[in-house]
Amino acid sequence: MEEAVRIDKWLWAVRVFKTRTIASEACKKGRVLIDNNSVKSSRMIRVGDIVQVKNPPVTYSFKVLDLSQKRMGAKLVPEFMENVTPPEEYEILEMNKLSGFVDRQRGTGRPTKKERRDLEQFTDNLELDEFNFDE
């Protein structure tokens, strides 16, 4: 058993990221945290560390159970990490999926006919009287 492994290698090995390059870039962009501090890709991790990965709008948390530098099959991943992401984060993800067609990304162009109809149906269902704008 190894004592310490680079964070980018471990994240790639336990299939959090598809390639090690993507894992390194995520570290560089400050999307990988340990103890609420962003880490470099060369940071060594140990068993018991809690690794947080920001993937907007959600921050996933993983507890390191074992170390590996080699990529493994998906069935072996639970032996090496435990997903300790709070349920509130998954609720944020679910809410984002439900409201996805309302919040369009800038630069995606005009809504398609279906998106426009969905948007109109959604806004027609809103009762503006429910909102008290005077307060």
N, C-alpha and C positions, 0 to 999 in steps of 0.2 A: 504494500500500500504506500502511496506517495504522501509526502508531508504537505507540499504546496504545489499549486498549478497556476499558470497564468489565467487570468479571468477570461480573456478572449478565447483561449483554447477550451476552457471548461464550458463556456456558453455554447460554443460550436459543438462540442462533444455530446452535450445533453440535449441538443437539438432545439435550443432557444432561437438560434440564428442558423440560416441555411448555409452560410459560408463563414469562414474565419475572418475574411476581409470585412464583411458586414458587421460582425461582432466588434472588430477593432474600430470601425467607423462610428459605431454606436457609443463606444467608450470615449472616443475623441470628441463627439458632440455632446457629451455629458448626460447621456441617456442611461448609463449604467451606474448604480449607486451601491455603496456598502456603508452602512451606518449613516445614511443620509448625506454622504459625501461622494461626489462624482469621482470616478477612478480612471486611471490610465489603463490601456490594454495590457500593460506589463505587470500590473498589480497581481501579487500572488494571493490566492485565497486558500482558506483552510476549512476543514470539516467544522460545521456549526455556524459558519457565516450566513447572514441573510443578504441575498443579492436582490436588488430591485432593478427592474428594467422598465423604463418609460417607453410606452408605445401609445402616444396620444390617441384618445383621451384617458387611457388607463395606465396605471403603474402596477406591473406584476411583481410579486415577491416570491422568491424561491429560497428554501433552506438547503444548504449544502450538506448532503448525507455522506457522500463519498467523492473521491477525486478520480478523474480520468483525463488523459490527454488524447485518447483515441475515440473517434466517433463511434457511437453504438447504435444498435437497433432500438426502435421506439419502445419495445417491450421491456428493455433493460433500464430505461430512464428512471422509473420510480425508485430503483435501488440507489440512485446517485443524487436525486433531488426530490424535495417535497414542495408542492405548490402551496404557499401560505398566503396567497392573495386574499385580502379581506373581501367579504361579499359585497360591500358598498361599491367596490371598483367594478364588479360585474354588473351591478345595477346601472352605473354610469354608462357602461358599454351598451346595455340593453336600451336605455333611454336614447342614446345616440343613434342606435339602429332605427328606433321608432320615428325619430324626428329627422332622419337623414335627408328626406326629400325636401324638407323646408329650408335647411341650411345648405345652400349650394356653395361649392368651392369656387373661389374667384378664378376666372379664366376658363371655366368649363363651358362657356357659351350659353346660348339660350336654352331654356328648358324644352325637352321634347314634348310632343303633344300629350303623351301619357303623364309625364311629370307635371305639366300645366294643369291637366284635369285633376290629378291627385291633389295638387296644391289648392286649386279652387274648391274642391270638395272639403278639404281640411279647413280652409278659412271660412267657408260657409257654415260649417258645423260650430264654429266659435260664436258664442253669444257675447257681443261686446258689452251688453248691459251687465254681465257678470263682473266685469272689471270696474272698480270704482276709481276713476282717474282723478277725483277731486281731493283725495287724501294726500 
